Amino acid sequence: MNYIVMDTELNGRVWKSTNPMEIISIGAVKIKEEHIKDKEYKHKLFYEYVKPIYAYTDYARKFTGIPRQTIEKAESFVTVIEKFKRWIGNEEYVFIGWSDSDKLVLIRDCKLHKIDDDWVDSYIDLQAYIKRYIPESNNQQISLQNAVEMFGLEWIGKAHDALDDAINTAEIFMFLCKDKSGDIVQEFMKGSTCKFYRKCKVCGKFYRSKSNRLNRAQRCNQCYKAAQTSK
């Protein structure tokens, strides 16, 4: 299992528009299962700028600090995503993000460019997990920078940079993993709002439903087969 800690920056604006706020940069950190088990933080990095379809806004330039020339020279979303998927590789993986917004904008831009988005389905919302299961959060949704401070970590890089935000999210993830001995995905999925995973009403584990009728999928495959065998 690989953990792909991801962050995106968008072509944002302060005014209402029918144009989507497209992704203009993607940063990611790849953490392998053995690095967590060995409690050793080794990682591989991905960082690419993306040229949007619609004009790069002054608001986004000031917010992210990405120069206009950099965006103009960047490759298209489709090209960058192909690079990203090759970098992710063929091993089993799960995305980790700070809130579910990065998952949603990635899926939205895939649809905008008419490319497959099934590869984005496995996703852990680390912010939601901390809100629900870390007492220091007081059940409040906190910012990435506040979380870094809350756990006594040192902020790396600058805010609103896709790679730096991904690195800081990865640092928090590794910090939270240090006392975890069980199934990492099962633990962190408890706080996730990922629509592709459901909690089995028999064993309590989270599983990927293969049913098209998600509201009827209430048991994992193992519990379903056990029930059928006992009949």
C-alpha positions as CSV (number, residue, x, y, z in Angstrom):
1,M,0.0,0.0,0.0
2,N,1.2,3.5,-0.9
3,Y,-0.2,6.7,0.7
4,I,-0.4,9.5,-1.8
5,V,-0.7,12.8,0.2
6,M,-2.0,15.3,-2.3
7,D,-2.8,19.1,-2.5
8,T,-3.9,21.3,-5.3
9,E,-4.1,25.0,-6.0
10,L,-6.9,26.6,-8.0
11,N,-7.4,29.4,-10.5
12,G,-9.6,31.2,-8.0
13,R,-11.4,34.4,-8.2
14,V,-13.3,36.8,-5.9
15,W,-16.2,37.4,-8.3
16,K,-18.9,35.0,-9.4
17,S,-18.4,33.2,-12.6
18,T,-19.7,30.3,-14.6
19,N,-16.1,29.3,-15.4
20,P,-14.8,26.5,-13.1
21,M,-11.9,27.2,-10.7
22,E,-9.5,24.9,-12.5
23,I,-6.5,23.2,-10.9
24,I,-3.3,25.2,-11.7
25,S,-0.8,23.1,-9.6
26,I,-0.6,19.6,-8.1
27,G,1.8,18.6,-5.3
28,A,2.0,15.1,-3.8
29,V,4.1,13.0,-1.5
30,K,4.3,9.2,-1.8
31,I,4.7,7.3,1.4
32,K,5.2,3.6,1.3
33,E,3.7,1.1,3.8
34,E,7.2,0.0,5.0
35,H,8.1,3.6,5.9
36,I,5.2,3.8,8.3
37,K,6.0,0.4,9.8
38,D,9.7,1.3,10.2
39,K,8.6,4.8,11.5
40,E,11.1,6.2,9.0
41,Y,9.9,9.1,6.8
42,K,11.2,8.6,3.3
43,H,9.2,10.0,0.5
44,K,9.0,10.7,-3.2
45,L,7.7,14.0,-4.5
46,F,5.5,15.1,-7.4
47,Y,5.0,18.8,-8.3
48,E,3.6,20.1,-11.6
49,Y,1.9,23.3,-12.7
50,V,-1.2,23.1,-14.9
51,K,-2.2,25.5,-17.7
52,P,-6.0,26.2,-17.3
53,I,-8.5,26.5,-20.1
54,Y,-9.7,29.8,-18.8
55,A,-7.6,32.9,-18.1
56,Y,-5.3,32.9,-15.1
57,T,-6.7,35.4,-12.6
58,D,-4.9,38.1,-10.7
59,Y,-6.5,36.8,-7.5
60,A,-5.0,33.3,-8.0
61,R,-1.6,34.8,-8.9
62,K,-1.6,36.9,-5.7
63,F,-3.0,34.0,-3.5
64,T,-0.6,31.3,-4.7
65,G,2.4,33.4,-5.7
66,I,2.7,31.4,-9.0
67,P,4.0,33.8,-11.7
68,R,1.9,34.3,-14.8
69,Q,4.8,33.2,-17.0
70,T,5.0,29.9,-15.2
71,I,1.3,29.1,-15.8
72,E,1.6,30.1,-19.4
73,K,4.4,27.7,-20.0
74,A,2.7,24.9,-18.0
75,E,1.4,21.7,-19.7
76,S,-2.3,20.9,-20.0
77,F,-4.3,19.1,-17.3
78,V,-4.6,15.9,-19.4
79,T,-0.8,15.8,-19.8
80,V,0.0,16.5,-16.2
81,I,-2.6,13.9,-15.0
82,E,-0.9,11.3,-17.2
83,K,2.4,12.1,-15.6
84,F,0.8,12.0,-12.1
85,K,-0.7,8.6,-12.7
86,R,2.6,7.2,-13.9
87,W,4.2,8.6,-10.8
88,I,1.6,7.0,-8.6
89,G,2.4,3.7,-10.2
90,N,0.6,0.3,-10.3
91,E,0.8,-0.6,-6.6
92,E,-2.3,-0.3,-4.4
93,Y,-2.7,3.3,-3.1
94,V,-5.0,5.6,-1.2
95,F,-5.1,9.4,-1.5
96,I,-4.8,11.6,1.6
97,G,-5.8,15.2,1.6
98,W,-6.6,18.1,3.9
99,S,-10.4,18.1,3.5
100,D,-12.2,16.4,0.6
101,S,-11.9,19.5,-1.7
102,D,-8.8,18.2,-3.5
103,K,-10.6,15.0,-4.4
104,L,-13.7,16.9,-5.6
105,V,-11.8,19.4,-7.8
106,L,-9.6,16.6,-9.3
107,I,-12.8,14.6,-10.2
108,R,-14.4,17.8,-11.5
109,D,-11.5,18.7,-13.8
110,C,-11.3,15.1,-15.1
111,K,-14.9,15.4,-16.1
112,L,-14.2,18.8,-17.6
113,H,-11.5,17.3,-19.8
114,K,-13.6,14.1,-20.5
115,I,-11.0,11.7,-19.0
116,D,-11.5,8.8,-16.6
117,D,-11.8,9.7,-12.9
118,D,-12.2,6.2,-11.3
119,W,-8.6,6.3,-10.1
120,V,-9.4,9.1,-7.6
121,D,-12.0,7.1,-5.7
122,S,-9.9,5.9,-2.7
123,Y,-9.4,8.9,-0.5
124,I,-8.9,9.8,3.2
125,D,-9.9,13.2,4.5
126,L,-7.3,13.9,7.2
127,Q,-8.9,17.1,8.4
128,A,-12.2,15.3,9.1
129,Y,-10.4,12.5,10.9
130,I,-8.7,15.0,13.3
131,K,-11.9,16.9,13.9
132,R,-13.7,13.7,15.0
133,Y,-11.0,11.7,16.7
134,I,-8.3,14.0,18.1
135,P,-9.4,15.6,21.4
136,E,-7.1,18.7,21.0
137,S,-9.3,19.8,18.0
138,N,-12.3,20.3,20.3
139,N,-14.4,18.8,17.5
140,Q,-13.6,21.8,15.4
141,Q,-12.5,21.9,11.8
142,I,-9.0,23.4,11.9
143,S,-6.6,24.7,9.2
144,L,-3.5,22.9,8.1
145,Q,-1.3,25.5,9.7
146,N,-3.1,25.3,13.0
147,A,-2.9,21.5,12.9
148,V,0.9,21.7,12.4
149,E,1.1,24.0,15.5
150,M,-1.3,21.9,17.5
151,F,0.9,18.7,17.1
152,G,4.1,20.6,17.9
153,L,5.5,20.2,14.4
154,E,7.5,22.7,12.3
155,W,5.9,24.3,9.3
156,I,7.8,23.5,6.1
157,G,7.8,25.9,3.2
158,K,5.1,28.4,2.5
159,A,1.3,28.2,2.7
160,H,-0.8,27.9,-0.5
161,D,2.0,26.1,-2.3
162,A,0.7,22.7,-3.5
163,L,3.9,20.7,-2.7
164,D,4.6,22.4,0.6
165,D,1.0,21.9,1.8
166,A,1.2,18.3,0.8
167,I,4.5,17.9,2.7
168,N,3.0,19.4,5.8
169,T,-0.1,17.2,5.5
170,A,2.3,14.2,5.2
171,E,4.1,15.2,8.3
172,I,0.9,15.3,10.3
173,F,-0.1,11.9,8.8
174,M,3.2,10.3,9.8
175,F,2.9,11.9,13.3
176,L,-0.6,10.4,13.8
177,C,0.6,7.0,12.5
178,K,3.4,6.6,15.1
179,D,1.1,5.0,17.7
180,K,-1.1,3.0,15.2
181,S,-0.5,-0.7,15.1
182,G,-3.5,-1.9,13.1
183,D,-4.9,-1.3,9.6
184,I,-3.9,2.3,8.8
185,V,-6.6,2.7,6.1
186,Q,-9.3,1.3,8.3
187,E,-8.3,3.7,11.1
188,F,-8.2,6.9,9.1
189,M,-11.2,6.1,6.9
190,K,-13.3,6.5,10.1
191,G,-13.2,10.2,9.6
192,S,-13.6,10.2,5.9
193,T,-16.7,11.2,3.9
194,C,-15.6,9.2,0.9
195,K,-18.7,8.0,-0.9
196,F,-17.0,4.9,-2.2
197,Y,-16.4,3.3,1.2
198,R,-19.0,2.0,3.7
199,K,-18.8,0.7,7.2
200,C,-19.8,-2.9,7.5
201,K,-22.7,-3.3,9.9
202,V,-21.5,-6.7,11.0
203,C,-17.7,-6.4,11.5
204,G,-17.4,-2.6,11.6
205,K,-14.6,-2.4,9.0
206,F,-14.7,0.0,6.1
207,Y,-14.8,-1.6,2.7
208,R,-15.2,-0.6,-1.0
209,S,-18.7,-1.4,-2.1
210,K,-19.1,-3.1,-5.5
211,S,-22.8,-2.6,-5.5
212,N,-24.3,0.1,-7.8
213,R,-26.9,0.6,-5.1
214,L,-24.7,1.9,-2.3
215,N,-27.6,2.3,0.1
216,R,-28.2,-1.5,0.0
217,A,-24.5,-2.4,0.5
218,Q,-24.4,-2.9,4.3
219,R,-21.9,-5.7,4.6
220,C,-18.3,-6.3,3.4
221,N,-17.7,-9.3,1.1
222,Q,-16.3,-11.4,3.8
223,C,-19.3,-11.0,6.1
224,Y,-21.7,-11.4,3.2
225,K,-20.1,-14.7,2.2
226,A,-20.1,-15.9,5.8
227,A,-23.8,-15.2,6.1
228,Q,-24.5,-17.0,2.8
229,T,-22.5,-20.0,4.0
230,S,-24.4,-20.3,7.3
231,K,-27.8,-20.4,5.5
